[in-house]
Each structure stands twice: as C-alpha cells, then as structure tokens.
Amino acid sequence: MSYVENNLMPDEKVLFKAKIHWIIYLFGVILILAGGVLPIANELKIIICLIGLYSLVKAFIFAKTTELVITSKRVIAKFGLIRRNTVELNHTQVESLMVDQSIIDRLVNAGTILIQGTGGSSTPIPQIVRPLEFRKEYFSIVENDKK
C-alpha cells in the first residue's frame, strides 16, 4: 500500500495521480550506449557504463518512490526510499502551482511542478508526465470545492 493510501483522512479521496516521465532514464541510457560504442580504452568504457547503470538505478528508485497526488482535500507529494520527505498542503494553503518546462520537456510533455504554499514554502516535483494537465486538474478540483 502506498504512503498516500495509508495517510488519507476520513472521507478523503484520491482524485488525480501524477506519474514520473520516462525521460529520467535518458541520461543513463545514453551513458551506457556511449560506453559501449565509443572507441576508448576498455577501463574508461567500464567506468562510463557503471556511471550509466548507477544513473538508471537512481532514476528507477526515484520513479518508484515518488508520489504526487491531488485528493479531495489536499495536495500530497512524497519522495524517498530510505529517507522519506513529504509535503502535504490543504487546498486552502496552496498559493500557486507553477509549471517549468525546458524545450525538451515541452517536446516530450514533461516538466517540473512547483507548489508554493502560504508562508513561503516551495516544493519542486521534477519530471512529471503532462504537468499542464496536472495544474489544470488541480485548479478544476479547487474551483469545484468552492461551489
């Protein structure tokens, strides 16, 4: 069972879940391919491939241990496997929700969501699939709560 499911309040429902984009694996794949193809010393190839493998494992762990959810009452973000970092903001505590996308992010429909809470707390959630859809869904849910 996920962190979010274990920490829902009574009458709280998960309305939208964000996913981590596959682009987080790209750097590791490029390193492994480069290590296998480049005409360099075997020791250097092995080092490049190991760094690529490390990058892939790190990305996999990040993807499997990151949760970003909009519930009927809150926005919940959870990161980490051994060391857990969570941010939980009631809808009334969210000041703004921004999307940051590079050119490549725009091409593959990924981006970083930056949630700004009251009191100046700011939480970036990197490499989310369809970040503009997440933002639109959040504001739609908040608007429906007001009615």
Chimera marker file (.cmm) of the C-alpha trace (Angstrom):
<marker_set name="trace">
<marker id="1" x="0.000" y="0.000" z="0.000" r="1" g="1" b="0" radius="0.5"/>
<marker id="2" x="1.315" y="3.448" z="-0.871" r="1" g="1" b="0" radius="0.5"/>
<marker id="3" x="2.132" y="6.288" z="1.511" r="1" g="1" b="0" radius="0.5"/>
<marker id="4" x="-0.836" y="8.321" z="0.246" r="1" g="1" b="0" radius="0.5"/>
<marker id="5" x="-3.337" y="5.481" z="0.661" r="1" g="1" b="0" radius="0.5"/>
<marker id="6" x="-2.096" y="4.888" z="4.213" r="1" g="1" b="0" radius="0.5"/>
<marker id="7" x="-2.475" y="8.560" z="5.163" r="1" g="1" b="0" radius="0.5"/>
<marker id="8" x="-5.843" y="9.558" z="3.756" r="1" g="1" b="0" radius="0.5"/>
<marker id="9" x="-8.186" y="11.334" z="6.157" r="1" g="1" b="0" radius="0.5"/>
<marker id="10" x="-11.775" y="10.152" z="6.634" r="1" g="1" b="0" radius="0.5"/>
<marker id="11" x="-13.915" y="10.977" z="3.573" r="1" g="1" b="0" radius="0.5"/>
<marker id="12" x="-10.811" y="11.937" z="1.548" r="1" g="1" b="0" radius="0.5"/>
<marker id="13" x="-10.490" y="10.503" z="-1.960" r="1" g="1" b="0" radius="0.5"/>
<marker id="14" x="-7.621" y="10.431" z="-4.435" r="1" g="1" b="0" radius="0.5"/>
<marker id="15" x="-8.764" y="12.405" z="-7.480" r="1" g="1" b="0" radius="0.5"/>
<marker id="16" x="-5.602" y="12.606" z="-9.597" r="1" g="1" b="0" radius="0.5"/>
<marker id="17" x="-2.189" y="10.887" z="-9.558" r="1" g="1" b="0" radius="0.5"/>
<marker id="18" x="0.836" y="12.221" z="-11.405" r="1" g="1" b="0" radius="0.5"/>
<marker id="19" x="3.484" y="9.932" z="-12.845" r="1" g="1" b="0" radius="0.5"/>
<marker id="20" x="7.204" y="10.414" z="-13.341" r="1" g="1" b="0" radius="0.5"/>
<marker id="21" x="8.206" y="10.766" z="-17.016" r="1" g="1" b="0" radius="0.5"/>
<marker id="22" x="10.407" y="8.181" z="-18.739" r="1" g="1" b="0" radius="0.5"/>
<marker id="23" x="12.902" y="10.923" z="-19.658" r="1" g="1" b="0" radius="0.5"/>
<marker id="24" x="14.601" y="10.473" z="-16.277" r="1" g="1" b="0" radius="0.5"/>
<marker id="25" x="16.174" y="7.288" z="-17.689" r="1" g="1" b="0" radius="0.5"/>
<marker id="26" x="17.615" y="9.006" z="-20.783" r="1" g="1" b="0" radius="0.5"/>
<marker id="27" x="20.954" y="10.105" z="-19.267" r="1" g="1" b="0" radius="0.5"/>
<marker id="28" x="21.762" y="6.596" z="-18.016" r="1" g="1" b="0" radius="0.5"/>
<marker id="29" x="20.846" y="5.001" z="-21.334" r="1" g="1" b="0" radius="0.5"/>
<marker id="30" x="22.999" y="7.499" z="-23.238" r="1" g="1" b="0" radius="0.5"/>
<marker id="31" x="25.978" y="6.797" z="-20.966" r="1" g="1" b="0" radius="0.5"/>
<marker id="32" x="25.656" y="3.034" z="-21.355" r="1" g="1" b="0" radius="0.5"/>
<marker id="33" x="25.366" y="3.330" z="-25.137" r="1" g="1" b="0" radius="0.5"/>
<marker id="34" x="28.311" y="5.735" z="-25.266" r="1" g="1" b="0" radius="0.5"/>
<marker id="35" x="30.400" y="3.404" z="-23.120" r="1" g="1" b="0" radius="0.5"/>
<marker id="36" x="29.672" y="0.545" z="-25.480" r="1" g="1" b="0" radius="0.5"/>
<marker id="37" x="30.253" y="2.403" z="-28.746" r="1" g="1" b="0" radius="0.5"/>
<marker id="38" x="32.984" y="4.993" z="-28.200" r="1" g="1" b="0" radius="0.5"/>
<marker id="39" x="36.496" y="3.999" z="-29.356" r="1" g="1" b="0" radius="0.5"/>
<marker id="40" x="38.197" y="4.475" z="-25.975" r="1" g="1" b="0" radius="0.5"/>
<marker id="41" x="40.137" y="2.328" z="-23.513" r="1" g="1" b="0" radius="0.5"/>
<marker id="42" x="38.216" y="-0.597" z="-22.002" r="1" g="1" b="0" radius="0.5"/>
<marker id="43" x="38.710" y="0.701" z="-18.455" r="1" g="1" b="0" radius="0.5"/>
<marker id="44" x="37.088" y="4.004" z="-19.403" r="1" g="1" b="0" radius="0.5"/>
<marker id="45" x="34.222" y="2.185" z="-21.154" r="1" g="1" b="0" radius="0.5"/>
<marker id="46" x="33.566" y="0.207" z="-17.982" r="1" g="1" b="0" radius="0.5"/>
<marker id="47" x="33.577" y="3.362" z="-15.845" r="1" g="1" b="0" radius="0.5"/>
<marker id="48" x="31.165" y="5.148" z="-18.223" r="1" g="1" b="0" radius="0.5"/>
<marker id="49" x="28.837" y="2.119" z="-18.279" r="1" g="1" b="0" radius="0.5"/>
<marker id="50" x="28.899" y="1.845" z="-14.475" r="1" g="1" b="0" radius="0.5"/>
<marker id="51" x="28.028" y="5.529" z="-14.124" r="1" g="1" b="0" radius="0.5"/>
<marker id="52" x="25.180" y="4.963" z="-16.613" r="1" g="1" b="0" radius="0.5"/>
<marker id="53" x="23.970" y="1.936" z="-14.666" r="1" g="1" b="0" radius="0.5"/>
<marker id="54" x="24.105" y="3.917" z="-11.415" r="1" g="1" b="0" radius="0.5"/>
<marker id="55" x="22.078" y="6.690" z="-13.074" r="1" g="1" b="0" radius="0.5"/>
<marker id="56" x="19.452" y="4.185" z="-14.261" r="1" g="1" b="0" radius="0.5"/>
<marker id="57" x="19.111" y="2.596" z="-10.813" r="1" g="1" b="0" radius="0.5"/>
<marker id="58" x="18.848" y="6.023" z="-9.176" r="1" g="1" b="0" radius="0.5"/>
<marker id="59" x="16.155" y="7.084" z="-11.684" r="1" g="1" b="0" radius="0.5"/>
<marker id="60" x="14.243" y="3.830" z="-11.151" r="1" g="1" b="0" radius="0.5"/>
<marker id="61" x="14.246" y="4.275" z="-7.373" r="1" g="1" b="0" radius="0.5"/>
<marker id="62" x="13.138" y="7.914" z="-7.767" r="1" g="1" b="0" radius="0.5"/>
<marker id="63" x="10.272" y="6.892" z="-10.076" r="1" g="1" b="0" radius="0.5"/>
<marker id="64" x="9.092" y="4.087" z="-7.786" r="1" g="1" b="0" radius="0.5"/>
<marker id="65" x="9.289" y="6.085" z="-4.548" r="1" g="1" b="0" radius="0.5"/>
<marker id="66" x="7.818" y="9.412" z="-5.667" r="1" g="1" b="0" radius="0.5"/>
<marker id="67" x="4.103" y="10.052" z="-5.289" r="1" g="1" b="0" radius="0.5"/>
<marker id="68" x="2.261" y="13.218" z="-6.297" r="1" g="1" b="0" radius="0.5"/>
<marker id="69" x="-1.467" y="13.168" z="-5.691" r="1" g="1" b="0" radius="0.5"/>
<marker id="70" x="-4.388" y="15.564" z="-5.615" r="1" g="1" b="0" radius="0.5"/>
<marker id="71" x="-7.034" y="14.446" z="-3.156" r="1" g="1" b="0" radius="0.5"/>
<marker id="72" x="-10.402" y="15.943" z="-2.370" r="1" g="1" b="0" radius="0.5"/>
<marker id="73" x="-8.772" y="17.899" z="0.497" r="1" g="1" b="0" radius="0.5"/>
<marker id="74" x="-5.002" y="18.173" z="-0.130" r="1" g="1" b="0" radius="0.5"/>
<marker id="75" x="-2.037" y="18.008" z="-2.459" r="1" g="1" b="0" radius="0.5"/>
<marker id="76" x="0.382" y="15.334" z="-1.280" r="1" g="1" b="0" radius="0.5"/>
<marker id="77" x="3.950" y="14.860" z="-2.504" r="1" g="1" b="0" radius="0.5"/>
<marker id="78" x="6.185" y="12.089" z="-1.145" r="1" g="1" b="0" radius="0.5"/>
<marker id="79" x="9.806" y="11.373" z="-2.085" r="1" g="1" b="0" radius="0.5"/>
<marker id="80" x="12.393" y="8.883" z="-0.945" r="1" g="1" b="0" radius="0.5"/>
<marker id="81" x="13.040" y="5.258" z="-0.190" r="1" g="1" b="0" radius="0.5"/>
<marker id="82" x="15.153" y="5.192" z="2.954" r="1" g="1" b="0" radius="0.5"/>
<marker id="83" x="14.874" y="8.867" z="3.847" r="1" g="1" b="0" radius="0.5"/>
<marker id="84" x="11.276" y="9.996" z="3.331" r="1" g="1" b="0" radius="0.5"/>
<marker id="85" x="10.357" y="13.598" z="2.550" r="1" g="1" b="0" radius="0.5"/>
<marker id="86" x="6.679" y="14.547" z="2.386" r="1" g="1" b="0" radius="0.5"/>
<marker id="87" x="4.731" y="17.706" z="1.672" r="1" g="1" b="0" radius="0.5"/>
<marker id="88" x="1.024" y="17.847" z="2.380" r="1" g="1" b="0" radius="0.5"/>
<marker id="89" x="-0.873" y="21.060" z="1.753" r="1" g="1" b="0" radius="0.5"/>
<marker id="90" x="-4.584" y="21.650" z="2.191" r="1" g="1" b="0" radius="0.5"/>
<marker id="91" x="-6.115" y="23.251" z="-0.876" r="1" g="1" b="0" radius="0.5"/>
<marker id="92" x="-6.535" y="26.487" z="1.089" r="1" g="1" b="0" radius="0.5"/>
<marker id="93" x="-2.786" y="26.576" z="1.849" r="1" g="1" b="0" radius="0.5"/>
<marker id="94" x="-1.642" y="26.395" z="-1.794" r="1" g="1" b="0" radius="0.5"/>
<marker id="95" x="-0.772" y="29.880" z="-3.005" r="1" g="1" b="0" radius="0.5"/>
<marker id="96" x="0.297" y="28.930" z="-6.519" r="1" g="1" b="0" radius="0.5"/>
<marker id="97" x="1.129" y="25.972" z="-8.688" r="1" g="1" b="0" radius="0.5"/>
<marker id="98" x="3.711" y="26.657" z="-11.395" r="1" g="1" b="0" radius="0.5"/>
<marker id="99" x="4.997" y="24.545" z="-14.282" r="1" g="1" b="0" radius="0.5"/>
<marker id="100" x="8.583" y="24.757" z="-15.501" r="1" g="1" b="0" radius="0.5"/>
<marker id="101" x="9.372" y="23.148" z="-18.861" r="1" g="1" b="0" radius="0.5"/>
<marker id="102" x="12.536" y="23.220" z="-20.950" r="1" g="1" b="0" radius="0.5"/>
<marker id="103" x="12.346" y="22.857" z="-24.729" r="1" g="1" b="0" radius="0.5"/>
<marker id="104" x="12.984" y="19.102" z="-24.463" r="1" g="1" b="0" radius="0.5"/>
<marker id="105" x="10.379" y="18.823" z="-21.691" r="1" g="1" b="0" radius="0.5"/>
<marker id="106" x="7.831" y="20.507" z="-23.938" r="1" g="1" b="0" radius="0.5"/>
<marker id="107" x="8.636" y="18.115" z="-26.793" r="1" g="1" b="0" radius="0.5"/>
<marker id="108" x="8.071" y="15.023" z="-24.624" r="1" g="1" b="0" radius="0.5"/>
<marker id="109" x="5.301" y="16.576" z="-22.482" r="1" g="1" b="0" radius="0.5"/>
<marker id="110" x="7.207" y="16.517" z="-19.185" r="1" g="1" b="0" radius="0.5"/>
<marker id="111" x="8.045" y="19.206" z="-16.674" r="1" g="1" b="0" radius="0.5"/>
<marker id="112" x="8.647" y="20.265" z="-13.105" r="1" g="1" b="0" radius="0.5"/>
<marker id="113" x="5.731" y="21.314" z="-10.950" r="1" g="1" b="0" radius="0.5"/>
<marker id="114" x="6.484" y="23.907" z="-8.281" r="1" g="1" b="0" radius="0.5"/>
<marker id="115" x="3.911" y="24.089" z="-5.490" r="1" g="1" b="0" radius="0.5"/>
<marker id="116" x="4.090" y="27.310" z="-3.479" r="1" g="1" b="0" radius="0.5"/>
<marker id="117" x="2.390" y="27.185" z="-0.112" r="1" g="1" b="0" radius="0.5"/>
<marker id="118" x="1.384" y="30.013" z="2.189" r="1" g="1" b="0" radius="0.5"/>
<marker id="119" x="4.268" y="31.115" z="4.354" r="1" g="1" b="0" radius="0.5"/>
<marker id="120" x="6.806" y="30.788" z="1.555" r="1" g="1" b="0" radius="0.5"/>
<marker id="121" x="7.266" y="27.018" z="1.456" r="1" g="1" b="0" radius="0.5"/>
<marker id="122" x="8.061" y="25.869" z="-2.047" r="1" g="1" b="0" radius="0.5"/>
<marker id="123" x="8.221" y="22.277" z="-3.301" r="1" g="1" b="0" radius="0.5"/>
<marker id="124" x="9.518" y="21.281" z="-6.745" r="1" g="1" b="0" radius="0.5"/>
<marker id="125" x="8.421" y="17.931" z="-8.160" r="1" g="1" b="0" radius="0.5"/>
<marker id="126" x="10.638" y="17.210" z="-11.171" r="1" g="1" b="0" radius="0.5"/>
<marker id="127" x="9.908" y="15.356" z="-14.418" r="1" g="1" b="0" radius="0.5"/>
<marker id="128" x="6.174" y="14.835" z="-14.155" r="1" g="1" b="0" radius="0.5"/>
<marker id="129" x="4.202" y="13.459" z="-17.107" r="1" g="1" b="0" radius="0.5"/>
<marker id="130" x="1.752" y="16.059" z="-18.526" r="1" g="1" b="0" radius="0.5"/>
<marker id="131" x="2.394" y="18.797" z="-15.932" r="1" g="1" b="0" radius="0.5"/>
<marker id="132" x="-0.049" y="21.229" z="-17.554" r="1" g="1" b="0" radius="0.5"/>
<marker id="133" x="-2.796" y="18.631" z="-17.190" r="1" g="1" b="0" radius="0.5"/>
<marker id="134" x="-1.889" y="18.247" z="-13.510" r="1" g="1" b="0" radius="0.5"/>
<marker id="135" x="-2.139" y="22.018" z="-12.978" r="1" g="1" b="0" radius="0.5"/>
<marker id="136" x="-5.451" y="22.199" z="-14.870" r="1" g="1" b="0" radius="0.5"/>
<marker id="137" x="-6.858" y="19.292" z="-12.851" r="1" g="1" b="0" radius="0.5"/>
<marker id="138" x="-5.766" y="20.885" z="-9.578" r="1" g="1" b="0" radius="0.5"/>
<marker id="139" x="-7.460" y="24.214" z="-10.340" r="1" g="1" b="0" radius="0.5"/>
<marker id="140" x="-10.576" y="22.404" z="-11.568" r="1" g="1" b="0" radius="0.5"/>
<marker id="141" x="-10.794" y="20.457" z="-8.291" r="1" g="1" b="0" radius="0.5"/>
<marker id="142" x="-10.261" y="23.600" z="-6.198" r="1" g="1" b="0" radius="0.5"/>
<marker id="143" x="-12.900" y="25.506" z="-8.194" r="1" g="1" b="0" radius="0.5"/>
<marker id="144" x="-15.426" y="22.690" z="-7.729" r="1" g="1" b="0" radius="0.5"/>
<marker id="145" x="-14.734" y="22.710" z="-3.967" r="1" g="1" b="0" radius="0.5"/>
<marker id="146" x="-15.762" y="26.377" z="-3.811" r="1" g="1" b="0" radius="0.5"/>
<marker id="147" x="-19.184" y="25.660" z="-5.296" r="1" g="1" b="0" radius="0.5"/>
<link id1="1" id2="2" r="1" g="1" b="0" radius="0.2"/>
<link id1="2" id2="3" r="1" g="1" b="0" radius="0.2"/>
<link id1="3" id2="4" r="1" g="1" b="0" radius="0.2"/>
<link id1="4" id2="5" r="1" g="1" b="0" radius="0.2"/>
<link id1="5" id2="6" r="1" g="1" b="0" radius="0.2"/>
<link id1="6" id2="7" r="1" g="1" b="0" radius="0.2"/>
<link id1="7" id2="8" r="1" g="1" b="0" radius="0.2"/>
<link id1="8" id2="9" r="1" g="1" b="0" radius="0.2"/>
<link id1="9" id2="10" r="1" g="1" b="0" radius="0.2"/>
<link id1="10" id2="11" r="1" g="1" b="0" radius="0.2"/>
<link id1="11" id2="12" r="1" g="1" b="0" radius="0.2"/>
<link id1="12" id2="13" r="1" g="1" b="0" radius="0.2"/>
<link id1="13" id2="14" r="1" g="1" b="0" radius="0.2"/>
<link id1="14" id2="15" r="1" g="1" b="0" radius="0.2"/>
<link id1="15" id2="16" r="1" g="1" b="0" radius="0.2"/>
<link id1="16" id2="17" r="1" g="1" b="0" radius="0.2"/>
<link id1="17" id2="18" r="1" g="1" b="0" radius="0.2"/>
<link id1="18" id2="19" r="1" g="1" b="0" radius="0.2"/>
<link id1="19" id2="20" r="1" g="1" b="0" radius="0.2"/>
<link id1="20" id2="21" r="1" g="1" b="0" radius="0.2"/>
<link id1="21" id2="22" r="1" g="1" b="0" radius="0.2"/>
<link id1="22" id2="23" r="1" g="1" b="0" radius="0.2"/>
<link id1="23" id2="24" r="1" g="1" b="0" radius="0.2"/>
<link id1="24" id2="25" r="1" g="1" b="0" radius="0.2"/>
<link id1="25" id2="26" r="1" g="1" b="0" radius="0.2"/>
<link id1="26" id2="27" r="1" g="1" b="0" radius="0.2"/>
<link id1="27" id2="28" r="1" g="1" b="0" radius="0.2"/>
<link id1="28" id2="29" r="1" g="1" b="0" radius="0.2"/>
<link id1="29" id2="30" r="1" g="1" b="0" radius="0.2"/>
<link id1="30" id2="31" r="1" g="1" b="0" radius="0.2"/>
<link id1="31" id2="32" r="1" g="1" b="0" radius="0.2"/>
<link id1="32" id2="33" r="1" g="1" b="0" radius="0.2"/>
<link id1="33" id2="34" r="1" g="1" b="0" radius="0.2"/>
<link id1="34" id2="35" r="1" g="1" b="0" radius="0.2"/>
<link id1="35" id2="36" r="1" g="1" b="0" radius="0.2"/>
<link id1="36" id2="37" r="1" g="1" b="0" radius="0.2"/>
<link id1="37" id2="38" r="1" g="1" b="0" radius="0.2"/>
<link id1="38" id2="39" r="1" g="1" b="0" radius="0.2"/>
<link id1="39" id2="40" r="1" g="1" b="0" radius="0.2"/>
<link id1="40" id2="41" r="1" g="1" b="0" radius="0.2"/>
<link id1="41" id2="42" r="1" g="1" b="0" radius="0.2"/>
<link id1="42" id2="43" r="1" g="1" b="0" radius="0.2"/>
<link id1="43" id2="44" r="1" g="1" b="0" radius="0.2"/>
<link id1="44" id2="45" r="1" g="1" b="0" radius="0.2"/>
<link id1="45" id2="46" r="1" g="1" b="0" radius="0.2"/>
<link id1="46" id2="47" r="1" g="1" b="0" radius="0.2"/>
<link id1="47" id2="48" r="1" g="1" b="0" radius="0.2"/>
<link id1="48" id2="49" r="1" g="1" b="0" radius="0.2"/>
<link id1="49" id2="50" r="1" g="1" b="0" radius="0.2"/>
<link id1="50" id2="51" r="1" g="1" b="0" radius="0.2"/>
<link id1="51" id2="52" r="1" g="1" b="0" radius="0.2"/>
<link id1="52" id2="53" r="1" g="1" b="0" radius="0.2"/>
<link id1="53" id2="54" r="1" g="1" b="0" radius="0.2"/>
<link id1="54" id2="55" r="1" g="1" b="0" radius="0.2"/>
<link id1="55" id2="56" r="1" g="1" b="0" radius="0.2"/>
<link id1="56" id2="57" r="1" g="1" b="0" radius="0.2"/>
<link id1="57" id2="58" r="1" g="1" b="0" radius="0.2"/>
<link id1="58" id2="59" r="1" g="1" b="0" radius="0.2"/>
<link id1="59" id2="60" r="1" g="1" b="0" radius="0.2"/>
<link id1="60" id2="61" r="1" g="1" b="0" radius="0.2"/>
<link id1="61" id2="62" r="1" g="1" b="0" radius="0.2"/>
<link id1="62" id2="63" r="1" g="1" b="0" radius="0.2"/>
<link id1="63" id2="64" r="1" g="1" b="0" radius="0.2"/>
<link id1="64" id2="65" r="1" g="1" b="0" radius="0.2"/>
<link id1="65" id2="66" r="1" g="1" b="0" radius="0.2"/>
<link id1="66" id2="67" r="1" g="1" b="0" radius="0.2"/>
<link id1="67" id2="68" r="1" g="1" b="0" radius="0.2"/>
<link id1="68" id2="69" r="1" g="1" b="0" radius="0.2"/>
<link id1="69" id2="70" r="1" g="1" b="0" radius="0.2"/>
<link id1="70" id2="71" r="1" g="1" b="0" radius="0.2"/>
<link id1="71" id2="72" r="1" g="1" b="0" radius="0.2"/>
<link id1="72" id2="73" r="1" g="1" b="0" radius="0.2"/>
<link id1="73" id2="74" r="1" g="1" b="0" radius="0.2"/>
<link id1="74" id2="75" r="1" g="1" b="0" radius="0.2"/>
<link id1="75" id2="76" r="1" g="1" b="0" radius="0.2"/>
<link id1="76" id2="77" r="1" g="1" b="0" radius="0.2"/>
<link id1="77" id2="78" r="1" g="1" b="0" radius="0.2"/>
<link id1="78" id2="79" r="1" g="1" b="0" radius="0.2"/>
<link id1="79" id2="80" r="1" g="1" b="0" radius="0.2"/>
<link id1="80" id2="81" r="1" g="1" b="0" radius="0.2"/>
<link id1="81" id2="82" r="1" g="1" b="0" radius="0.2"/>
<link id1="82" id2="83" r="1" g="1" b="0" radius="0.2"/>
<link id1="83" id2="84" r="1" g="1" b="0" radius="0.2"/>
<link id1="84" id2="85" r="1" g="1" b="0" radius="0.2"/>
<link id1="85" id2="86" r="1" g="1" b="0" radius="0.2"/>
<link id1="86" id2="87" r="1" g="1" b="0" radius="0.2"/>
<link id1="87" id2="88" r="1" g="1" b="0" radius="0.2"/>
<link id1="88" id2="89" r="1" g="1" b="0" radius="0.2"/>
<link id1="89" id2="90" r="1" g="1" b="0" radius="0.2"/>
<link id1="90" id2="91" r="1" g="1" b="0" radius="0.2"/>
<link id1="91" id2="92" r="1" g="1" b="0" radius="0.2"/>
<link id1="92" id2="93" r="1" g="1" b="0" radius="0.2"/>
<link id1="93" id2="94" r="1" g="1" b="0" radius="0.2"/>
<link id1="94" id2="95" r="1" g="1" b="0" radius="0.2"/>
<link id1="95" id2="96" r="1" g="1" b="0" radius="0.2"/>
<link id1="96" id2="97" r="1" g="1" b="0" radius="0.2"/>
<link id1="97" id2="98" r="1" g="1" b="0" radius="0.2"/>
<link id1="98" id2="99" r="1" g="1" b="0" radius="0.2"/>
<link id1="99" id2="100" r="1" g="1" b="0" radius="0.2"/>
<link id1="100" id2="101" r="1" g="1" b="0" radius="0.2"/>
<link id1="101" id2="102" r="1" g="1" b="0" radius="0.2"/>
<link id1="102" id2="103" r="1" g="1" b="0" radius="0.2"/>
<link id1="103" id2="104" r="1" g="1" b="0" radius="0.2"/>
<link id1="104" id2="105" r="1" g="1" b="0" radius="0.2"/>
<link id1="105" id2="106" r="1" g="1" b="0" radius="0.2"/>
<link id1="106" id2="107" r="1" g="1" b="0" radius="0.2"/>
<link id1="107" id2="108" r="1" g="1" b="0" radius="0.2"/>
<link id1="108" id2="109" r="1" g="1" b="0" radius="0.2"/>
<link id1="109" id2="110" r="1" g="1" b="0" radius="0.2"/>
<link id1="110" id2="111" r="1" g="1" b="0" radius="0.2"/>
<link id1="111" id2="112" r="1" g="1" b="0" radius="0.2"/>
<link id1="112" id2="113" r="1" g="1" b="0" radius="0.2"/>
<link id1="113" id2="114" r="1" g="1" b="0" radius="0.2"/>
<link id1="114" id2="115" r="1" g="1" b="0" radius="0.2"/>
<link id1="115" id2="116" r="1" g="1" b="0" radius="0.2"/>
<link id1="116" id2="117" r="1" g="1" b="0" radius="0.2"/>
<link id1="117" id2="118" r="1" g="1" b="0" radius="0.2"/>
<link id1="118" id2="119" r="1" g="1" b="0" radius="0.2"/>
<link id1="119" id2="120" r="1" g="1" b="0" radius="0.2"/>
<link id1="120" id2="121" r="1" g="1" b="0" radius="0.2"/>
<link id1="121" id2="122" r="1" g="1" b="0" radius="0.2"/>
<link id1="122" id2="123" r="1" g="1" b="0" radius="0.2"/>
<link id1="123" id2="124" r="1" g="1" b="0" radius="0.2"/>
<link id1="124" id2="125" r="1" g="1" b="0" radius="0.2"/>
<link id1="125" id2="126" r="1" g="1" b="0" radius="0.2"/>
<link id1="126" id2="127" r="1" g="1" b="0" radius="0.2"/>
<link id1="127" id2="128" r="1" g="1" b="0" radius="0.2"/>
<link id1="128" id2="129" r="1" g="1" b="0" radius="0.2"/>
<link id1="129" id2="130" r="1" g="1" b="0" radius="0.2"/>
<link id1="130" id2="131" r="1" g="1" b="0" radius="0.2"/>
<link id1="131" id2="132" r="1" g="1" b="0" radius="0.2"/>
<link id1="132" id2="133" r="1" g="1" b="0" radius="0.2"/>
<link id1="133" id2="134" r="1" g="1" b="0" radius="0.2"/>
<link id1="134" id2="135" r="1" g="1" b="0" radius="0.2"/>
<link id1="135" id2="136" r="1" g="1" b="0" radius="0.2"/>
<link id1="136" id2="137" r="1" g="1" b="0" radius="0.2"/>
<link id1="137" id2="138" r="1" g="1" b="0" radius="0.2"/>
<link id1="138" id2="139" r="1" g="1" b="0" radius="0.2"/>
<link id1="139" id2="140" r="1" g="1" b="0" radius="0.2"/>
<link id1="140" id2="141" r="1" g="1" b="0" radius="0.2"/>
<link id1="141" id2="142" r="1" g="1" b="0" radius="0.2"/>
<link id1="142" id2="143" r="1" g="1" b="0" radius="0.2"/>
<link id1="143" id2="144" r="1" g="1" b="0" radius="0.2"/>
<link id1="144" id2="145" r="1" g="1" b="0" radius="0.2"/>
<link id1="145" id2="146" r="1" g="1" b="0" radius="0.2"/>
<link id1="146" id2="147" r="1" g="1" b="0" radius="0.2"/>
</marker_set>
